[in-house]
Amino acid sequence: MEFKKCTRCGSFYVSDGYVCPRCSAKDNREFSTFKNYIAENGLGDNLDIVSNETGISLKNINRFLGYPGMDNLGENIGNTTGINLK
């Protein structure tokens, strides 16, 4: 195993995933909110609107968009989350 830096809080941790265990629950809730918003409203051209309507920071929205499979919104976003945007 290797040390990783949490993309939310900046702490170092040893685990799988993009965030430390302390941030994992909040990250999962925000990602679910983001996924549901996209499913209902589409992504659109302005991430500020998505941020304002969901309460998710632009930093985290951009991070979510960088997750594997997010380049094809609406399709399964990959094995790491198992979430389907359809």
Phi and psi restraints in degrees (range 20) as a CNS / XPLOR table:
assign (resid 1 and name C) (resid 2 and name N)
       (resid 2 and name CA) (resid 2 and name C) 1.0 -127.3 20.0 2
assign (resid 2 and name N) (resid 2 and name CA)
       (resid 2 and name C) (resid 3 and name N) 1.0 157.7 20.0 2
assign (resid 2 and name C) (resid 3 and name N)
       (resid 3 and name CA) (resid 3 and name C) 1.0 -73.4 20.0 2
assign (resid 3 and name N) (resid 3 and name CA)
       (resid 3 and name C) (resid 4 and name N) 1.0 139.5 20.0 2
assign (resid 3 and name C) (resid 4 and name N)
       (resid 4 and name CA) (resid 4 and name C) 1.0 -126.6 20.0 2
assign (resid 4 and name N) (resid 4 and name CA)
       (resid 4 and name C) (resid 5 and name N) 1.0 158.4 20.0 2
assign (resid 4 and name C) (resid 5 and name N)
       (resid 5 and name CA) (resid 5 and name C) 1.0 -106.5 20.0 2
assign (resid 5 and name N) (resid 5 and name CA)
       (resid 5 and name C) (resid 6 and name N) 1.0 125.9 20.0 2
assign (resid 5 and name C) (resid 6 and name N)
       (resid 6 and name CA) (resid 6 and name C) 1.0 -61.7 20.0 2
assign (resid 6 and name N) (resid 6 and name CA)
       (resid 6 and name C) (resid 7 and name N) 1.0 130.5 20.0 2
assign (resid 6 and name C) (resid 7 and name N)
       (resid 7 and name CA) (resid 7 and name C) 1.0 -78.1 20.0 2
assign (resid 7 and name N) (resid 7 and name CA)
       (resid 7 and name C) (resid 8 and name N) 1.0 -8.8 20.0 2
assign (resid 7 and name C) (resid 8 and name N)
       (resid 8 and name CA) (resid 8 and name C) 1.0 -94.8 20.0 2
assign (resid 8 and name N) (resid 8 and name CA)
       (resid 8 and name C) (resid 9 and name N) 1.0 -55.6 20.0 2
assign (resid 8 and name C) (resid 9 and name N)
       (resid 9 and name CA) (resid 9 and name C) 1.0 -108.3 20.0 2
assign (resid 9 and name N) (resid 9 and name CA)
       (resid 9 and name C) (resid 10 and name N) 1.0 -14.4 20.0 2
assign (resid 9 and name C) (resid 10 and name N)
       (resid 10 and name CA) (resid 10 and name C) 1.0 87.9 20.0 2
assign (resid 10 and name N) (resid 10 and name CA)
       (resid 10 and name C) (resid 11 and name N) 1.0 -0.8 20.0 2
assign (resid 10 and name C) (resid 11 and name N)
       (resid 11 and name CA) (resid 11 and name C) 1.0 -70.4 20.0 2
assign (resid 11 and name N) (resid 11 and name CA)
       (resid 11 and name C) (resid 12 and name N) 1.0 154.5 20.0 2
assign (resid 11 and name C) (resid 12 and name N)
       (resid 12 and name CA) (resid 12 and name C) 1.0 -92.9 20.0 2
assign (resid 12 and name N) (resid 12 and name CA)
       (resid 12 and name C) (resid 13 and name N) 1.0 144.6 20.0 2
assign (resid 12 and name C) (resid 13 and name N)
       (resid 13 and name CA) (resid 13 and name C) 1.0 -152.2 20.0 2
assign (resid 13 and name N) (resid 13 and name CA)
       (resid 13 and name C) (resid 14 and name N) 1.0 164.5 20.0 2
assign (resid 13 and name C) (resid 14 and name N)
       (resid 14 and name CA) (resid 14 and name C) 1.0 -122.1 20.0 2
assign (resid 14 and name N) (resid 14 and name CA)
       (resid 14 and name C) (resid 15 and name N) 1.0 107.1 20.0 2
assign (resid 14 and name C) (resid 15 and name N)
       (resid 15 and name CA) (resid 15 and name C) 1.0 -178.2 20.0 2
assign (resid 15 and name N) (resid 15 and name CA)
       (resid 15 and name C) (resid 16 and name N) 1.0 173.1 20.0 2
assign (resid 15 and name C) (resid 16 and name N)
       (resid 16 and name CA) (resid 16 and name C) 1.0 -84.7 20.0 2
assign (resid 16 and name N) (resid 16 and name CA)
       (resid 16 and name C) (resid 17 and name N) 1.0 160.9 20.0 2
assign (resid 16 and name C) (resid 17 and name N)
       (resid 17 and name CA) (resid 17 and name C) 1.0 104.0 20.0 2
assign (resid 17 and name N) (resid 17 and name CA)
       (resid 17 and name C) (resid 18 and name N) 1.0 177.5 20.0 2
assign (resid 17 and name C) (resid 18 and name N)
       (resid 18 and name CA) (resid 18 and name C) 1.0 -93.2 20.0 2
assign (resid 18 and name N) (resid 18 and name CA)
       (resid 18 and name C) (resid 19 and name N) 1.0 -18.3 20.0 2
assign (resid 18 and name C) (resid 19 and name N)
       (resid 19 and name CA) (resid 19 and name C) 1.0 -129.8 20.0 2
assign (resid 19 and name N) (resid 19 and name CA)
       (resid 19 and name C) (resid 20 and name N) 1.0 161.9 20.0 2
assign (resid 19 and name C) (resid 20 and name N)
       (resid 20 and name CA) (resid 20 and name C) 1.0 -70.0 20.0 2
assign (resid 20 and name N) (resid 20 and name CA)
       (resid 20 and name C) (resid 21 and name N) 1.0 161.2 20.0 2
assign (resid 20 and name C) (resid 21 and name N)
       (resid 21 and name CA) (resid 21 and name C) 1.0 -57.5 20.0 2
assign (resid 21 and name N) (resid 21 and name CA)
       (resid 21 and name C) (resid 22 and name N) 1.0 -31.7 20.0 2
assign (resid 21 and name C) (resid 22 and name N)
       (resid 22 and name CA) (resid 22 and name C) 1.0 -65.6 20.0 2
assign (resid 22 and name N) (resid 22 and name CA)
       (resid 22 and name C) (resid 23 and name N) 1.0 -34.3 20.0 2
assign (resid 22 and name C) (resid 23 and name N)
       (resid 23 and name CA) (resid 23 and name C) 1.0 -93.9 20.0 2
assign (resid 23 and name N) (resid 23 and name CA)
       (resid 23 and name C) (resid 24 and name N) 1.0 -7.6 20.0 2
assign (resid 23 and name C) (resid 24 and name N)
       (resid 24 and name CA) (resid 24 and name C) 1.0 -59.1 20.0 2
assign (resid 24 and name N) (resid 24 and name CA)
       (resid 24 and name C) (resid 25 and name N) 1.0 -47.0 20.0 2
assign (resid 24 and name C) (resid 25 and name N)
       (resid 25 and name CA) (resid 25 and name C) 1.0 -62.9 20.0 2
assign (resid 25 and name N) (resid 25 and name CA)
       (resid 25 and name C) (resid 26 and name N) 1.0 -46.1 20.0 2
assign (resid 25 and name C) (resid 26 and name N)
       (resid 26 and name CA) (resid 26 and name C) 1.0 -64.5 20.0 2
assign (resid 26 and name N) (resid 26 and name CA)
       (resid 26 and name C) (resid 27 and name N) 1.0 -40.2 20.0 2
assign (resid 26 and name C) (resid 27 and name N)
       (resid 27 and name CA) (resid 27 and name C) 1.0 -62.9 20.0 2
assign (resid 27 and name N) (resid 27 and name CA)
       (resid 27 and name C) (resid 28 and name N) 1.0 -42.9 20.0 2
assign (resid 27 and name C) (resid 28 and name N)
       (resid 28 and name CA) (resid 28 and name C) 1.0 -63.8 20.0 2
assign (resid 28 and name N) (resid 28 and name CA)
       (resid 28 and name C) (resid 29 and name N) 1.0 -41.3 20.0 2
assign (resid 28 and name C) (resid 29 and name N)
       (resid 29 and name CA) (resid 29 and name C) 1.0 -63.3 20.0 2
assign (resid 29 and name N) (resid 29 and name CA)
       (resid 29 and name C) (resid 30 and name N) 1.0 -46.1 20.0 2
assign (resid 29 and name C) (resid 30 and name N)
       (resid 30 and name CA) (resid 30 and name C) 1.0 -64.9 20.0 2
assign (resid 30 and name N) (resid 30 and name CA)
       (resid 30 and name C) (resid 31 and name N) 1.0 -39.5 20.0 2
assign (resid 30 and name C) (resid 31 and name N)
       (resid 31 and name CA) (resid 31 and name C) 1.0 -65.1 20.0 2
assign (resid 31 and name N) (resid 31 and name CA)
       (resid 31 and name C) (resid 32 and name N) 1.0 -39.6 20.0 2
assign (resid 31 and name C) (resid 32 and name N)
       (resid 32 and name CA) (resid 32 and name C) 1.0 -63.3 20.0 2
assign (resid 32 and name N) (resid 32 and name CA)
       (resid 32 and name C) (resid 33 and name N) 1.0 -43.1 20.0 2
assign (resid 32 and name C) (resid 33 and name N)
       (resid 33 and name CA) (resid 33 and name C) 1.0 -60.4 20.0 2
assign (resid 33 and name N) (resid 33 and name CA)
       (resid 33 and name C) (resid 34 and name N) 1.0 -44.9 20.0 2
assign (resid 33 and name C) (resid 34 and name N)
       (resid 34 and name CA) (resid 34 and name C) 1.0 -61.2 20.0 2
assign (resid 34 and name N) (resid 34 and name CA)
       (resid 34 and name C) (resid 35 and name N) 1.0 -47.2 20.0 2
assign (resid 34 and name C) (resid 35 and name N)
       (resid 35 and name CA) (resid 35 and name C) 1.0 -59.8 20.0 2
assign (resid 35 and name N) (resid 35 and name CA)
       (resid 35 and name C) (resid 36 and name N) 1.0 -45.2 20.0 2
assign (resid 35 and name C) (resid 36 and name N)
       (resid 36 and name CA) (resid 36 and name C) 1.0 -66.2 20.0 2
assign (resid 36 and name N) (resid 36 and name CA)
       (resid 36 and name C) (resid 37 and name N) 1.0 -40.0 20.0 2
assign (resid 36 and name C) (resid 37 and name N)
       (resid 37 and name CA) (resid 37 and name C) 1.0 -61.3 20.0 2
assign (resid 37 and name N) (resid 37 and name CA)
       (resid 37 and name C) (resid 38 and name N) 1.0 -45.8 20.0 2
assign (resid 37 and name C) (resid 38 and name N)
       (resid 38 and name CA) (resid 38 and name C) 1.0 -63.6 20.0 2
assign (resid 38 and name N) (resid 38 and name CA)
       (resid 38 and name C) (resid 39 and name N) 1.0 -40.3 20.0 2
assign (resid 38 and name C) (resid 39 and name N)
       (resid 39 and name CA) (resid 39 and name C) 1.0 -63.2 20.0 2
assign (resid 39 and name N) (resid 39 and name CA)
       (resid 39 and name C) (resid 40 and name N) 1.0 -36.8 20.0 2
assign (resid 39 and name C) (resid 40 and name N)
       (resid 40 and name CA) (resid 40 and name C) 1.0 -86.2 20.0 2
assign (resid 40 and name N) (resid 40 and name CA)
       (resid 40 and name C) (resid 41 and name N) 1.0 -35.1 20.0 2
assign (resid 40 and name C) (resid 41 and name N)
       (resid 41 and name CA) (resid 41 and name C) 1.0 -118.9 20.0 2
assign (resid 41 and name N) (resid 41 and name CA)
       (resid 41 and name C) (resid 42 and name N) 1.0 -11.5 20.0 2
assign (resid 41 and name C) (resid 42 and name N)
       (resid 42 and name CA) (resid 42 and name C) 1.0 77.7 20.0 2
assign (resid 42 and name N) (resid 42 and name CA)
       (resid 42 and name C) (resid 43 and name N) 1.0 170.2 20.0 2
assign (resid 42 and name C) (resid 43 and name N)
       (resid 43 and name CA) (resid 43 and name C) 1.0 -82.2 20.0 2
assign (resid 43 and name N) (resid 43 and name CA)
       (resid 43 and name C) (resid 44 and name N) 1.0 -38.2 20.0 2
assign (resid 43 and name C) (resid 44 and name N)
       (resid 44 and name CA) (resid 44 and name C) 1.0 71.0 20.0 2
assign (resid 44 and name N) (resid 44 and name CA)
       (resid 44 and name C) (resid 45 and name N) 1.0 -174.5 20.0 2
assign (resid 44 and name C) (resid 45 and name N)
       (resid 45 and name CA) (resid 45 and name C) 1.0 -99.0 20.0 2
assign (resid 45 and name N) (resid 45 and name CA)
       (resid 45 and name C) (resid 46 and name N) 1.0 -14.6 20.0 2
assign (resid 45 and name C) (resid 46 and name N)
       (resid 46 and name CA) (resid 46 and name C) 1.0 -118.8 20.0 2
assign (resid 46 and name N) (resid 46 and name CA)
       (resid 46 and name C) (resid 47 and name N) 1.0 105.8 20.0 2
assign (resid 46 and name C) (resid 47 and name N)
       (resid 47 and name CA) (resid 47 and name C) 1.0 -70.2 20.0 2
assign (resid 47 and name N) (resid 47 and name CA)
       (resid 47 and name C) (resid 48 and name N) 1.0 -20.8 20.0 2
assign (resid 47 and name C) (resid 48 and name N)
       (resid 48 and name CA) (resid 48 and name C) 1.0 -60.9 20.0 2
assign (resid 48 and name N) (resid 48 and name CA)
       (resid 48 and name C) (resid 49 and name N) 1.0 -39.0 20.0 2
assign (resid 48 and name C) (resid 49 and name N)
       (resid 49 and name CA) (resid 49 and name C) 1.0 -64.6 20.0 2
assign (resid 49 and name N) (resid 49 and name CA)
       (resid 49 and name C) (resid 50 and name N) 1.0 -45.5 20.0 2
assign (resid 49 and name C) (resid 50 and name N)
       (resid 50 and name CA) (resid 50 and name C) 1.0 -59.2 20.0 2
assign (resid 50 and name N) (resid 50 and name CA)
       (resid 50 and name C) (resid 51 and name N) 1.0 -44.8 20.0 2
assign (resid 50 and name C) (resid 51 and name N)
       (resid 51 and name CA) (resid 51 and name C) 1.0 -61.6 20.0 2
assign (resid 51 and name N) (resid 51 and name CA)
       (resid 51 and name C) (resid 52 and name N) 1.0 -47.3 20.0 2
assign (resid 51 and name C) (resid 52 and name N)
       (resid 52 and name CA) (resid 52 and name C) 1.0 -64.7 20.0 2
assign (resid 52 and name N) (resid 52 and name CA)
       (resid 52 and name C) (resid 53 and name N) 1.0 -39.3 20.0 2
assign (resid 52 and name C) (resid 53 and name N)
       (resid 53 and name CA) (resid 53 and name C) 1.0 -79.3 20.0 2
assign (resid 53 and name N) (resid 53 and name CA)
       (resid 53 and name C) (resid 54 and name N) 1.0 -22.9 20.0 2
assign (resid 53 and name C) (resid 54 and name N)
       (resid 54 and name CA) (resid 54 and name C) 1.0 -104.1 20.0 2
assign (resid 54 and name N) (resid 54 and name CA)
       (resid 54 and name C) (resid 55 and name N) 1.0 -20.4 20.0 2
assign (resid 54 and name C) (resid 55 and name N)
       (resid 55 and name CA) (resid 55 and name C) 1.0 80.0 20.0 2
assign (resid 55 and name N) (resid 55 and name CA)
       (resid 55 and name C) (resid 56 and name N) 1.0 10.8 20.0 2
assign (resid 55 and name C) (resid 56 and name N)
       (resid 56 and name CA) (resid 56 and name C) 1.0 -94.8 20.0 2
assign (resid 56 and name N) (resid 56 and name CA)
       (resid 56 and name C) (resid 57 and name N) 1.0 134.2 20.0 2
assign (resid 56 and name C) (resid 57 and name N)
       (resid 57 and name CA) (resid 57 and name C) 1.0 -65.1 20.0 2
assign (resid 57 and name N) (resid 57 and name CA)
       (resid 57 and name C) (resid 58 and name N) 1.0 152.5 20.0 2
assign (resid 57 and name C) (resid 58 and name N)
       (resid 58 and name CA) (resid 58 and name C) 1.0 -59.5 20.0 2
assign (resid 58 and name N) (resid 58 and name CA)
       (resid 58 and name C) (resid 59 and name N) 1.0 -36.1 20.0 2
assign (resid 58 and name C) (resid 59 and name N)
       (resid 59 and name CA) (resid 59 and name C) 1.0 -57.4 20.0 2
assign (resid 59 and name N) (resid 59 and name CA)
       (resid 59 and name C) (resid 60 and name N) 1.0 -46.5 20.0 2
assign (resid 59 and name C) (resid 60 and name N)
       (resid 60 and name CA) (resid 60 and name C) 1.0 -73.5 20.0 2
assign (resid 60 and name N) (resid 60 and name CA)
       (resid 60 and name C) (resid 61 and name N) 1.0 -35.7 20.0 2
assign (resid 60 and name C) (resid 61 and name N)
       (resid 61 and name CA) (resid 61 and name C) 1.0 -61.4 20.0 2
assign (resid 61 and name N) (resid 61 and name CA)
       (resid 61 and name C) (resid 62 and name N) 1.0 -46.1 20.0 2
assign (resid 61 and name C) (resid 62 and name N)
       (resid 62 and name CA) (resid 62 and name C) 1.0 -63.0 20.0 2
assign (resid 62 and name N) (resid 62 and name CA)
       (resid 62 and name C) (resid 63 and name N) 1.0 -35.9 20.0 2
assign (resid 62 and name C) (resid 63 and name N)
       (resid 63 and name CA) (resid 63 and name C) 1.0 -66.2 20.0 2
assign (resid 63 and name N) (resid 63 and name CA)
       (resid 63 and name C) (resid 64 and name N) 1.0 -43.5 20.0 2
assign (resid 63 and name C) (resid 64 and name N)
       (resid 64 and name CA) (resid 64 and name C) 1.0 -61.4 20.0 2
assign (resid 64 and name N) (resid 64 and name CA)
       (resid 64 and name C) (resid 65 and name N) 1.0 -39.6 20.0 2
assign (resid 64 and name C) (resid 65 and name N)
       (resid 65 and name CA) (resid 65 and name C) 1.0 -65.0 20.0 2
assign (resid 65 and name N) (resid 65 and name CA)
       (resid 65 and name C) (resid 66 and name N) 1.0 -22.0 20.0 2
assign (resid 65 and name C) (resid 66 and name N)
       (resid 66 and name CA) (resid 66 and name C) 1.0 -85.5 20.0 2
assign (resid 66 and name N) (resid 66 and name CA)
       (resid 66 and name C) (resid 67 and name N) 1.0 -5.2 20.0 2
assign (resid 66 and name C) (resid 67 and name N)
       (resid 67 and name CA) (resid 67 and name C) 1.0 -65.5 20.0 2
assign (resid 67 and name N) (resid 67 and name CA)
       (resid 67 and name C) (resid 68 and name N) 1.0 150.7 20.0 2
assign (resid 67 and name C) (resid 68 and name N)
       (resid 68 and name CA) (resid 68 and name C) 1.0 -55.3 20.0 2
assign (resid 68 and name N) (resid 68 and name CA)
       (resid 68 and name C) (resid 69 and name N) 1.0 133.1 20.0 2
assign (resid 68 and name C) (resid 69 and name N)
       (resid 69 and name CA) (resid 69 and name C) 1.0 87.7 20.0 2
assign (resid 69 and name N) (resid 69 and name CA)
       (resid 69 and name C) (resid 70 and name N) 1.0 -8.7 20.0 2
assign (resid 69 and name C) (resid 70 and name N)
       (resid 70 and name CA) (resid 70 and name C) 1.0 -74.4 20.0 2
assign (resid 70 and name N) (resid 70 and name CA)
       (resid 70 and name C) (resid 71 and name N) 1.0 -8.9 20.0 2
assign (resid 70 and name C) (resid 71 and name N)
       (resid 71 and name CA) (resid 71 and name C) 1.0 -69.8 20.0 2
assign (resid 71 and name N) (resid 71 and name CA)
       (resid 71 and name C) (resid 72 and name N) 1.0 -17.8 20.0 2
assign (resid 71 and name C) (resid 72 and name N)
       (resid 72 and name CA) (resid 72 and name C) 1.0 -116.7 20.0 2
assign (resid 72 and name N) (resid 72 and name CA)
       (resid 72 and name C) (resid 73 and name N) 1.0 68.7 20.0 2
assign (resid 72 and name C) (resid 73 and name N)
       (resid 73 and name CA) (resid 73 and name C) 1.0 -55.0 20.0 2
assign (resid 73 and name N) (resid 73 and name CA)
       (resid 73 and name C) (resid 74 and name N) 1.0 137.1 20.0 2
assign (resid 73 and name C) (resid 74 and name N)
       (resid 74 and name CA) (resid 74 and name C) 1.0 102.5 20.0 2
assign (resid 74 and name N) (resid 74 and name CA)
       (resid 74 and name C) (resid 75 and name N) 1.0 -14.5 20.0 2
assign (resid 74 and name C) (resid 75 and name N)
       (resid 75 and name CA) (resid 75 and name C) 1.0 -108.4 20.0 2
assign (resid 75 and name N) (resid 75 and name CA)
       (resid 75 and name C) (resid 76 and name N) 1.0 170.6 20.0 2
assign (resid 75 and name C) (resid 76 and name N)
       (resid 76 and name CA) (resid 76 and name C) 1.0 -57.0 20.0 2
assign (resid 76 and name N) (resid 76 and name CA)
       (resid 76 and name C) (resid 77 and name N) 1.0 131.6 20.0 2
assign (resid 76 and name C) (resid 77 and name N)
       (resid 77 and name CA) (resid 77 and name C) 1.0 -87.3 20.0 2
assign (resid 77 and name N) (resid 77 and name CA)
       (resid 77 and name C) (resid 78 and name N) 1.0 8.1 20.0 2
assign (resid 77 and name C) (resid 78 and name N)
       (resid 78 and name CA) (resid 78 and name C) 1.0 122.2 20.0 2
assign (resid 78 and name N) (resid 78 and name CA)
       (resid 78 and name C) (resid 79 and name N) 1.0 168.0 20.0 2
assign (resid 78 and name C) (resid 79 and name N)
       (resid 79 and name CA) (resid 79 and name C) 1.0 -70.8 20.0 2
assign (resid 79 and name N) (resid 79 and name CA)
       (resid 79 and name C) (resid 80 and name N) 1.0 -20.7 20.0 2
assign (resid 79 and name C) (resid 80 and name N)
       (resid 80 and name CA) (resid 80 and name C) 1.0 -70.7 20.0 2
assign (resid 80 and name N) (resid 80 and name CA)
       (resid 80 and name C) (resid 81 and name N) 1.0 -26.7 20.0 2
assign (resid 80 and name C) (resid 81 and name N)
       (resid 81 and name CA) (resid 81 and name C) 1.0 -117.7 20.0 2
assign (resid 81 and name N) (resid 81 and name CA)
       (resid 81 and name C) (resid 82 and name N) 1.0 -30.9 20.0 2
assign (resid 81 and name C) (resid 82 and name N)
       (resid 82 and name CA) (resid 82 and name C) 1.0 71.3 20.0 2
assign (resid 82 and name N) (resid 82 and name CA)
       (resid 82 and name C) (resid 83 and name N) 1.0 13.9 20.0 2
assign (resid 82 and name C) (resid 83 and name N)
       (resid 83 and name CA) (resid 83 and name C) 1.0 -92.4 20.0 2
assign (resid 83 and name N) (resid 83 and name CA)
       (resid 83 and name C) (resid 84 and name N) 1.0 137.9 20.0 2
assign (resid 83 and name C) (resid 84 and name N)
       (resid 84 and name CA) (resid 84 and name C) 1.0 -112.1 20.0 2
assign (resid 84 and name N) (resid 84 and name CA)
       (resid 84 and name C) (resid 85 and name N) 1.0 126.8 20.0 2
assign (resid 84 and name C) (resid 85 and name N)
       (resid 85 and name CA) (resid 85 and name C) 1.0 -78.6 20.0 2
assign (resid 85 and name N) (resid 85 and name CA)
       (resid 85 and name C) (resid 86 and name N) 1.0 -8.7 20.0 2
